[in-house]
Amino acid sequence: MIDEEKIAFYLSKFKTLQLSDLFAIFQLAKMRKLSAGDVYIKDGTTHRKLTYLVKGLIRVYNVNDSGEEITIQLYWEDQFFASRHNVILHQPSPYIFQAVEDTELLEVDYDEMQALLDANPQYSGPRNYFTLQMLTDSMERVESFILLSPEERYLKLLNEKQDIMSRVPDKYIATMLGITPVSLSRIRKRIASRHK
């Protein structure tokens, strides 16, 4: 489950919530464990779950017409995620969500969660916060491809999650940054030469 420190953080952030409100959500949640390589959401399926990543890494990717895997997103500890196609657009996911390493998740059925939130006004603040956070994350990703160079995108990723390079194969990082593994290697060499 979520540790006491994080529970205290959410209670301090959302003044309308009591500990009993958080436990009402936890009662809806189910723990799920995945081994490295397990697929959590298959492309073409409907998976109406909201997920909190307790431990591990999830890679979201697509296979293009050439058979090449393109990493869209990586999620790591303490992040919430869902298939936006499933929960917002009511469409099958065009992406595969796969565990990169052994992973523990807390998942909640989206429709059950919506019913709880609709019936209890004290959840409106957290609901708005997480909805806006997901929108902000998506917009930041789009903006980074427009405004930042590949090297700046790489440095931004390192700043967000320093140990990500030791946990994820280079080819996943490269496609997520919109570059080739060779370009990623050049970026690393350039950065290393500046720090000598």
C-alpha positions as CSV (number, residue, x, y, z in Angstrom):
1,M,0.0,0.0,0.0
2,I,0.9,3.7,0.1
3,D,3.2,4.5,3.0
4,E,2.4,6.8,5.9
5,E,4.5,9.7,4.6
6,K,2.6,9.8,1.3
7,I,-0.8,9.6,3.1
8,A,0.3,12.5,5.3
9,F,1.3,14.4,2.1
10,Y,-2.1,13.9,0.5
11,L,-4.0,14.8,3.6
12,S,-2.0,18.1,3.9
13,K,-2.4,18.9,0.2
14,F,-6.2,18.3,0.2
15,K,-7.7,19.9,3.3
16,T,-11.2,18.6,2.4
17,L,-10.1,15.0,2.9
18,Q,-10.0,13.0,6.1
19,L,-8.1,9.8,6.7
20,S,-11.4,7.9,6.4
21,D,-11.9,9.4,2.8
22,L,-8.5,8.0,1.8
23,F,-9.4,4.6,3.2
24,A,-12.6,4.6,1.2
25,I,-10.5,4.9,-1.9
26,F,-8.1,2.2,-0.7
27,Q,-11.0,-0.2,-0.2
28,L,-11.7,0.1,-3.9
29,A,-8.0,-0.5,-4.8
30,K,-6.5,-3.9,-5.6
31,M,-2.8,-4.7,-5.4
32,R,-1.4,-6.2,-8.6
33,K,2.1,-7.5,-9.1
34,L,3.8,-7.8,-12.4
35,S,7.1,-9.5,-13.3
36,A,9.5,-7.8,-15.7
37,G,8.2,-8.3,-19.2
38,D,4.5,-8.8,-18.2
39,V,2.0,-6.8,-20.2
40,Y,-0.4,-4.8,-18.1
41,I,-2.6,-3.3,-20.9
42,K,-2.6,-4.9,-24.3
43,D,-3.2,-2.8,-27.4
44,G,-6.7,-3.1,-28.7
45,T,-8.2,-3.8,-25.3
46,T,-10.3,-1.7,-23.0
47,H,-8.8,-1.4,-19.5
48,R,-10.8,1.1,-17.5
49,K,-8.5,1.3,-14.5
50,L,-6.8,4.2,-12.6
51,T,-3.4,3.0,-11.5
52,Y,-0.8,4.1,-8.8
53,L,2.7,2.8,-9.3
54,V,4.0,1.6,-5.9
55,K,7.2,0.1,-7.1
56,G,8.8,-0.6,-10.5
57,L,8.6,0.8,-14.0
58,I,5.9,0.7,-16.8
59,R,6.7,1.4,-20.4
60,V,4.0,2.5,-22.8
61,Y,4.8,1.8,-26.4
62,N,3.4,1.2,-29.8
63,V,4.7,-1.0,-32.7
64,N,4.8,0.9,-36.0
65,D,4.1,-0.6,-39.4
66,S,7.8,-1.5,-39.8
67,G,7.6,-3.6,-36.6
68,E,9.7,-1.1,-34.6
69,E,8.7,-0.5,-31.0
70,I,8.3,3.2,-30.2
71,T,8.3,4.1,-26.5
72,I,5.7,6.8,-25.8
73,Q,6.1,7.2,-22.0
74,L,7.7,5.7,-18.9
75,Y,6.0,5.6,-15.5
76,W,7.9,5.0,-12.3
77,E,7.3,5.0,-8.5
78,D,4.7,7.4,-7.0
79,Q,3.1,8.2,-10.4
80,F,-0.6,7.8,-11.3
81,F,-1.5,6.7,-14.8
82,A,-4.4,5.4,-16.9
83,S,-5.0,4.6,-20.6
84,R,-6.5,7.9,-21.7
85,H,-8.0,6.1,-24.7
86,N,-9.9,3.7,-22.4
87,V,-11.1,6.0,-19.6
88,I,-11.6,9.3,-21.4
89,L,-12.2,8.4,-25.1
90,H,-13.9,5.0,-24.5
91,Q,-11.7,3.5,-27.1
92,P,-9.4,0.5,-27.1
93,S,-5.8,1.4,-26.3
94,P,-3.5,1.8,-29.3
95,Y,-0.6,1.3,-26.8
96,I,0.9,-1.6,-24.9
97,F,1.7,-1.0,-21.2
98,Q,4.4,-3.3,-20.0
99,A,6.5,-3.8,-16.9
100,V,10.2,-3.1,-17.5
101,E,11.1,-4.6,-14.1
102,D,9.2,-6.3,-11.3
103,T,6.4,-3.9,-10.5
104,E,3.7,-3.4,-7.9
105,L,0.6,-1.4,-8.7
106,L,-2.6,-0.3,-6.9
107,E,-5.5,-0.2,-9.4
108,V,-9.0,1.1,-9.1
109,D,-11.9,0.4,-11.4
110,Y,-12.5,3.8,-13.1
111,D,-16.3,3.6,-13.0
112,E,-16.4,2.6,-9.3
113,M,-14.0,5.5,-8.5
114,Q,-16.2,7.9,-10.5
115,A,-19.3,6.8,-8.5
116,L,-17.5,7.4,-5.2
117,L,-16.2,10.8,-6.3
118,D,-19.6,11.9,-7.7
119,A,-21.3,11.0,-4.4
120,N,-18.8,12.8,-2.2
121,P,-18.1,16.5,-2.8
122,Q,-15.0,16.4,-0.6
123,Y,-13.2,14.6,-3.4
124,S,-13.7,17.4,-6.0
125,G,-10.3,19.1,-5.1
126,P,-8.2,15.9,-5.5
127,R,-10.2,14.9,-8.6
128,N,-9.4,18.2,-10.3
129,Y,-5.8,18.1,-9.2
130,F,-5.1,14.7,-10.7
131,T,-7.1,15.4,-13.9
132,L,-5.1,18.7,-14.3
133,Q,-1.8,16.9,-13.5
134,M,-2.4,14.3,-16.2
135,L,-3.3,17.1,-18.7
136,T,-0.2,19.1,-17.6
137,D,2.1,16.0,-18.1
138,S,0.7,15.5,-21.6
139,M,1.2,19.2,-22.5
140,E,4.7,19.3,-21.1
141,R,5.6,16.3,-23.3
142,V,4.2,17.9,-26.4
143,E,5.9,21.2,-25.6
144,S,9.2,19.5,-25.0
145,F,9.2,18.2,-28.6
146,I,8.5,21.6,-29.9
147,L,10.7,23.8,-27.7
148,L,13.6,21.6,-26.5
149,S,16.4,20.0,-28.4
150,P,17.0,16.2,-28.0
151,E,19.8,16.9,-25.6
152,E,17.6,19.2,-23.5
153,R,14.9,16.5,-23.5
154,Y,17.5,14.0,-22.3
155,L,18.7,16.3,-19.5
156,K,15.1,17.0,-18.4
157,L,14.4,13.2,-18.2
158,L,17.6,12.8,-16.1
159,N,16.5,15.6,-13.8
160,E,13.1,14.0,-13.3
161,K,14.5,10.5,-12.6
162,Q,18.2,10.3,-12.2
163,D,18.4,6.5,-12.0
164,I,16.3,5.9,-15.1
165,M,19.3,5.2,-17.4
166,S,20.4,2.3,-15.3
167,R,16.9,0.8,-15.2
168,V,15.8,1.1,-18.8
169,P,17.5,0.0,-22.1
170,D,18.9,2.8,-24.2
171,K,16.7,1.9,-27.2
172,Y,13.6,2.7,-25.0
173,I,15.0,6.0,-23.9
174,A,16.0,6.9,-27.4
175,T,12.6,6.3,-29.0
176,M,10.9,8.1,-26.2
177,L,13.1,11.1,-26.8
178,G,12.4,10.9,-30.5
179,I,16.0,10.0,-31.5
180,T,18.0,7.0,-32.4
181,P,20.2,5.0,-30.0
182,V,23.3,6.4,-31.9
183,S,22.1,10.0,-31.4
184,L,21.6,9.2,-27.7
185,S,25.2,7.9,-27.4
186,R,26.5,11.1,-29.1
187,I,24.5,13.3,-26.7
188,R,26.0,11.4,-23.7
189,K,29.5,11.8,-25.1
190,R,29.0,15.5,-25.6
191,I,27.7,15.9,-22.1
192,A,30.6,13.8,-20.6
193,S,33.2,15.8,-22.5
194,R,31.8,19.1,-21.1
195,H,32.1,17.8,-17.5
196,K,35.8,16.8,-17.9
